[in-house]
């Protein structure tokens, strides 16, 4: 263990410089983020992830945000275990009919002000699963969405760009 | 591989069920194709596969699950999706159908009773605390000890099999690759093999080698991630951070080779969608050097940390007779003495020409499942090296030609968590008439219920992560 720890100290960090926030995401957020909410929250957001029927590909890349290369927590963003502690719901999947109720309840349990980020192609419009008897077809059809991060799955860098844009919008003093 | 499908009488169907119940054959799959029900079996000693069809009359067929519990959930799914009833089944409750689809079953659901003094229930999910897939766990506990766990799954049912109907093979391959994102390579691999078996064509040698390269990168990435995640569930975060680096490096090598971190849509029927990029080989070789340097150190760390061993050794034991009865594959089966690996038997290209070992242990606890994964990482490193050294030149894809007749194909591919079965029926134009995808999780989830019995509630995350069953792959 000592060797591993020591090497971590001497090697220098693996963490990479942050990507610039996504401009398109900033424009989408400018329309949706309430000024009062921005001033109240400051530069820190708690995220609750909700899988609403994804294939688990998006979850793998969301997990990667916590690894040494992307180190999400350096931006004041961190994942929490309960919607009651969350400012942001990060929702993946085409919202299966079987998860619709659970997603609604999770949204209701999240205190205001709150944002919803729909992650991945399925969450945008159902993706490849659109028009199935068993899916709703997009997060925005169930709860209001403030930001879409597209990709199948979006890479951790894409996710980071979107979340940084959200952070910037949330912390810009009105 | 393409076993002949035989339409059987009720008597032969019952004999096959008896063979399963007696342990003389292992159930590979049971699925609906109204008005038919198909059953796939394998003789593990010879590797021979049998495919049987029972033609239902009045929407009924003799229950397999009544004699062989591994079939119970499959039968409940068949009723939900195809309206075919298993006559004589002891469990008539719906499974994937939660009553939310048009014309679905009523929403009330009865969990099995657990009664006794001092028992209490803990309902968990479908939305869990971590970044994981949704499912419901109903624990009945006596103080800290779990006396019964009952799962309720189906929350991520997307209707994949019905979406397949009428699609082209190219569209079907994309859907198959999104059955379980962590096994996208394995699913695309199995789907492509089933399509090729149906069309009686073979992918060129360079393509099969590249497929195996992708499959081993996927296996390694998942094992790295999960070994760390299991330790993280015992609050040993250092391991999680370190294996997270190895996982990220693996995904970056995959990106450098095939242009996608998870290698989605890279395997297609007929071959591979893209050849390895010119710089790809060097990035994979660099990954192997790094993995050979760092991973043994982490293994040593795992083995020498008593507080961690205290959590994993003797926790969540799965009995050997259960894994054989359920035909549980992957590290769940191999950590409890079942030496089954689809790469070895029935086997498929290019693994027949490669050297590798199938590690097997008998302890059946969380620790044994961790060790199987460690050993498999070592095997994957060796396999990737062999694949790069022996990568044949030539074509990477052959055209798909359909002779205008209906055809069928089946494939069994070893994903990181166990064998994936794909069965495919094509119409005369080469479009999908029926596609069935069976994840390894179908035969592993029920054993998790048994593994947690008499363990403390706090050890459930460890047990669960050491199985890491797929919700999406199971729910379809």
Interface residues (C-beta under 8 A of the other chain):
Chain A: X1 X3 X4 X5 X14 X49 X50 X51 X52 X53 X54 X55 X56 X57 X58 X59 X60 X61 X62 X63 X64 X66 X67 X68 X69 X79 X81 X82 X83 X93 X94 X96 X97 X98 X99 X100 X101 X102 X106 X128 X129 X132 X133 X134 X135 X152 X153 X155
Chain B: X96 X98 X100 X101 X102 X126 X127 X129 X130 X131 X132 X133 X134 X154 X155 X156 X157 X158 X159 X160 X162 X163 X174 X175 X178 X179 X180 X181 X182 X184 X225 X238 X241 X242 X244 X245 X247 X248 X251 X261 X262 X264 X297 X298 X301 X304 X305 X470 X471 X472
